[in-house]
Amino acid sequence: MKRINKKNGFTLFELLVSISIIAVMTAIAVISFGGISKKSRDARRMADLEKIRISLEAARQVGNTYPTTSTVQTILVPTYLQQWPKDPKTGLIYTYTGLTTNTYQVCAVVEDLGSTNNPVANCNYKVVNP
């Protein structure tokens, strides 16, 4: 007579190995996704600051000076921008400083500093007049 060895299911060792492989792959995916999110928010910040810079240059073409810190939103928003851009993570508006009638700076805080590890409070990426 033939003896049939019927084995149903998995051993404990096989289950532990497969669960640990799934856990490692999940951890790698979560870490990678976090970095991608930072980079995409930083790209949005840079694009927003560039949009503000372009509208400031258009306003200067009309008025021969850049707006002051107190009047920038009232001058740019209805005419050159639909609304003043906000930070994608915090929802706060970007900081504009009209240094003189011929100079300005618009600041944002980026999350992915690359090789630098020296963030300036409230402004580690800025756009200034050309």
SVG drawing of the C-alpha trace seen along z (x, -y; Angstrom):
<svg xmlns="http://www.w3.org/2000/svg" viewBox="-10 -104 35 106">
<polyline fill="none" stroke="black" stroke-width="0.4" points="0.0,0.0 1.0,-3.5 1.3,-5.9 0.1,-9.4 1.6,-12.2 -0.9,-15.0 0.3,-18.3 -2.3,-21.0 -1.3,-24.7 2.0,-26.4 4.5,-26.0 5.1,-28.7 8.5,-29.4 7.1,-30.0 4.5,-32.4 7.1,-34.3 9.4,-34.7 6.6,-35.9 5.3,-38.4 8.7,-39.8 9.3,-40.3 6.0,-42.1 6.9,-44.3 10.3,-45.3 8.7,-46.1 6.0,-48.2 8.6,-50.1 10.6,-50.9 7.5,-52.1 6.5,-54.4 9.9,-56.0 10.1,-56.6 6.7,-58.1 7.6,-60.6 10.5,-61.9 8.5,-62.2 5.8,-64.2 8.4,-66.7 9.9,-67.2 6.5,-67.7 5.5,-70.3 8.9,-72.1 8.3,-72.2 4.9,-73.7 6.5,-76.4 9.1,-77.2 6.5,-77.5 4.3,-79.7 7.2,-82.1 8.0,-82.2 4.4,-83.1 4.6,-85.9 7.9,-87.1 6.3,-87.3 3.3,-89.2 5.6,-91.7 7.6,-92.3 4.3,-92.9 3.2,-95.4 6.6,-97.1 6.1,-97.6 2.9,-99.5 3.9,-101.5 7.7,-101.8 8.2,-100.5 7.6,-97.4 4.7,-97.4 5.4,-98.0 5.0,-95.3 1.7,-96.7 0.2,-97.2 1.4,-94.1 -1.7,-92.0 -4.1,-94.7 -2.1,-95.6 -1.4,-92.1 -4.3,-89.9 -7.2,-91.3 -5.1,-92.2 -2.1,-89.9 -3.0,-86.9 -6.3,-85.2 -5.3,-84.8 -2.1,-85.1 -0.5,-81.6 -0.3,-79.7 2.1,-77.1 0.9,-73.6 1.6,-72.1 0.9,-74.9 -1.6,-76.9 0.2,-80.2 0.9,-82.9 4.4,-83.5 6.3,-86.3 6.9,-89.4 9.2,-92.1 9.4,-95.3 12.9,-96.4 12.9,-99.5 10.9,-100.7 13.4,-98.8 14.1,-95.7 12.0,-92.9 12.2,-89.4 9.6,-86.7 10.4,-83.9 9.3,-80.3 10.4,-77.4 11.4,-74.3 11.4,-70.9 14.1,-69.1 17.2,-71.1 19.4,-68.7 23.0,-68.7 22.6,-71.8 21.4,-71.4 21.2,-75.0 17.6,-76.2 17.0,-79.9 13.8,-80.6 10.9,-81.4 13.1,-81.8 15.4,-79.2 14.3,-79.7 13.8,-83.2 13.2,-85.0 14.6,-88.4 14.3,-91.0 16.6,-90.3"/>
</svg>
